[in-house]
Amino acid sequence: MAAKTVELARLGDIVVEKKYGMTYEEFSEKHLFGNYPVVIGDACKDWSAKNKFTPEYFKTVYGDRKIVVQGNNYTLSEYIDLMMVATEDNPAPYPCKLQIDRDYPELLPDVTPRFMYALPDRITSKLLPNNFLGGADTLEIFFGSPGGQFPYIHYDYMCLHAYITQIYGQKEFTVIPPEQTPYVYPKANNVWVSEVNDVRNPDLEKYPLFAKATPVSFVVGPGETLFIPCGWWHTARSLTATISVALDCLNASNWKNFMNEVDIKLNQRRPLIAKAAHAYLSALGGVLNTSEKIGISV
């Protein structure tokens, strides 16, 4: 049976759709290996977080936890109070992030089972040295307020795929395809971050090529998951008070992109190690391809 599809946004050749009941085969062909974003309407249908993760819950259970947002110290309760009274013109600082698997492991059952679209995931492989991931945070909760805007346009660190699930409130996302990378002015020392920090009001005198970019914006609501493939530039802003869960993923579809990111990072500091790392990851990719085909985790 074909997935139920709703068109969310269209600009030129770029079309972003929301799909329900999508098979893994369709997702793999059109989005994962097709490297094309999609909003999945029912990916998190079995998560208890859908009903549990509210501002009231986090204030009650974790209100005294210390957090740092944009260099300022808060308790989570203090931040949520700011978030709930903020306005578009006076937003709370953003982003406020909690790292689930490191600091809140007891919440892992609430964001499981891992939906099929984010499997397999090589991040968890015992054969992948953790330092190759460059310290990437791969499972986070984001809090935001009306007008809270991510501070820059970027693609996910180490060219990982991103799955962003809206749990509470509505968030507007903007995506730009990888082939438009020259128009977004990647930073020389952080190629995954754009120098353009405001997609809605870009400084075209400073960044004239950005006028050629075709950013596409659309809204993601509660229970919906946005898949952002590796290399797609994106940013977001909250339209209401929001709680989101962000998950990164690495598999055969973005393995070569990931290897390229490792090459770039290591060649900047340790070129001899970079060659050895490249050879190891090339061999590991073959091993993981085989293990995934026969359903064995290594």
N, C-alpha and C positions, 0 to 999 in steps of 0.2 A: 504494500500500500504506500502511495506517495505521501510525503510529508505535507501537512497543511502549512501553507506559506502566505505570509503577509509582507508586502513591501513597506519598509520603513523610510527609506531615503534613496534618492537618485540624483546624481549629478554627472552629466556626460555619460561615460561608459561605466561609472561606478554605481552599483546598486547594492544596498544593504537590505537583507531580508530577515524576517523572524520566522522560524520554523518550529512546528510541533510534530512529534511522532517521527522524527528523522531517524533512519537506520544508520548504523555505524558505517555501512558501505557507502551511503550517499555522503555522509559527513567526510569520510576519508578521501573520497574522490574529488568532491567539489570544494572542500574547505581546508582539510588538513594538508593533503598533497597538492591541492589546487591553490593553496596559500591565499585564501580569500575569507574575509570576515563574515560572520553570521551571528544572529541572536538566536539562541536556543531557548524556546519557551518553556520547556519542561525538563531540563537536564537535572535540576536539583529537587525534583518532586519527592524524593525519599529522605531529604535532609530534615532533621528536627530543628535545625537553625532557622528554617523558614518562619516558624511561629515563636521560637524561643528568643532569637536575637533582636531585642528591642532596646531603646534607650533606658527604659525602666529596669530591665534585667541587668544591664551592665552597671548601672548606678548602684543597684542593690547588692550585687555579688562582687563587683570589682571597683566600687567607687573610690576606695582609698589607694588604689594602685597609682604609682607615680609614672607620669609620662612626660615626654618632651616634644613640643610641637613648635617648629620654626624657632628653635633656640629658647623657648619659654617653658618653664616648669609648671605643671598642673597635676592635680589628681584627676583621675578619669571622671569622677563626679563633677568636678569644676568644669572640665571641658564640655561634658554633655550638657550642663546647664547653659553654657555659652552657645552651644550648637542649637539648642532648642529655642532660644530667643533671638538668634541672629536673623538678619534680613539680607536681601540681595545687595543692598547698599552698605551693609555693615556685617560682613560674614565673619564667622569664627575662623581662627587660623587653620590652614589646610596644607598638607594632609595630616591627619592624626592616624597613626598606624599601630596595630598590635601584631606581633609575630606569634602565630598560633603554636607551631610545633616546638618552638624554643621556650616561649614564656607562658603559654596558656595550653599545654598539652591536654588538659582535661576537656577542652572544647573539641578535640579531634572527632569524637563520636558524633558531634552535632553536624559536622560537614562530611560525613560519610553515609552511605558508600560513595566512593569516588565514582563520578559518573563515567559511563563508558567512553564518552568522547575524549576524555583526558587520559586514556590508557592506550598502549603501555606508556610508562614514564621511566626514562633512563636516569633521571636525577637520583633515584633511590638505588641504583645498581651498586653493588659492593665493588665492582671493577672500575668504577669511575672515581678517580681521586677528587675529593671534595674541593681542593684548592683550584681545580679547573673551572669550577663554577664561580670563582671570583668573589665569594661571599654573598652571592645573590640570595635574597629572601624570597622564598618560593610559596609561602602560604600565609597570607596576611588578612587582617580585618581593617577596613578603612572606615573612618567616621568623617562626616562632612555636614556643612550647613548650607542653607540657601546662599548662592553666590560664591561658595567655596570652590576655587578653581585650582587644578593642578598647576604647579608653577612653571612648567615648561612642556613643550612637545617632545616626545621621545619614542623609541621602541624599547621593548623589554630587554633588560640587561642580558648579555651573553646570547642574544638572539633566541631567547626562549619564547614559546607560545604562551599567551596569556588567556586565562578564562576568568572573567569578572562577573560574579553573581550578585545581583541586587537582592538584598534581603529586606531592606526597609527604605522607603522613599524612592524618589526618581532622580536619575542622573543623566545628563546629556553628555554623550561621547562624540568626539570628532576623530576621524581616521583619514590618513593620507597614505597612498600606496607607496611601496618601496622604490618603484622606478622614478618617483619624484624626489628622491633624496637630495639631488643637487639644489632643489628649490628651498629646502628647509634649513640650510646652513648648519650642518653637523659641527659640533665643537671639535677642535683639533685634538684635544686631550681626552675627550669623552665622545667618541663618534656616535654613541647611541642617544645623545642629548642634542636637541636643536638650540641654536642661539635665539630663535624666535620664541618669545615667552608668552605671547598673547595671540592666539589663533583668531580671535574675533576682531582684534584691533592691532594688526601687525604694523610695525614701522617699515613701510615700503621704501622710504628714503634710505634707510640703513640696510634693508634686506629686499632689494627690488625684485629678485628672482622669485620671491614668495608669491608674487602676483600671478605666476604661472601655475602654482599649486592648485589642486582641486579638493580642499578639505570637505568632507561629507559629515554632517552632524545628524544625530538621531537620539531618541530618548529610550532608556532601558528602565523598566519598572520592576517591582517586587516579584521574585520567583523566576526572573529571566537571567540568562547567562550570555554574556557577549564573548565570543571567541575572536581574539585578535591574533592573527598569525605572525610568525617571526618576521621582523623587518618592517612591519606596518607602523608608521608613525601615528601617535595618538595622544590625546589629552582628554580631560573630563572636567565637568563642573557640576556641582550639586544644584538641583532645582528646588529641593526641599531638604529637610534633615535626612541624612542617608547613612545606611550601614551596608557595606559591601564586603564580599569575600573574594580575594584575588589569589589565583592559583597559577603557577607557572609549570610548564611541561616541556620535556625533551624526548624526542623519539626519532625514528628514521626520517621523518619528513623535514626536520630542521637540523639534523646532525651535521651536515656539511656547513651550514651557516654557523652553528655553534663552534665547529672546528676553526672556522675563519676568525671568529672572535677570540678564541684562545691563541691563535697564531699572532694576532695583532697585539694582544696584551703581553705575551711572552717576548715577542721580537723587540718590543720597546725596552725591555730590561735584560733579558737573558736569551739572546738569539741561538746559542748552542742548545740550550734546554728546549727551545721552541721546536727545533727539528726533531728531537727525540719525542717530544710530546705529540707532534703531528703524526709521526709513525705509529706511536702507541694508539692514538685515537682512531687512526685509519683501520688498524687491525681490530680494535675493540668494536668498531662499527660493524664489521663483518660478523664477529662473534654474537653481538646483540641481535643482528638481523636474523641469524639462524635460531637463536634461543627463543625469540619472539614468535617465529613461525611455528615452532613445536610446542609453544606454551610453557617454557621453562624460564624461571626468573634467576638471573645470575648477578 
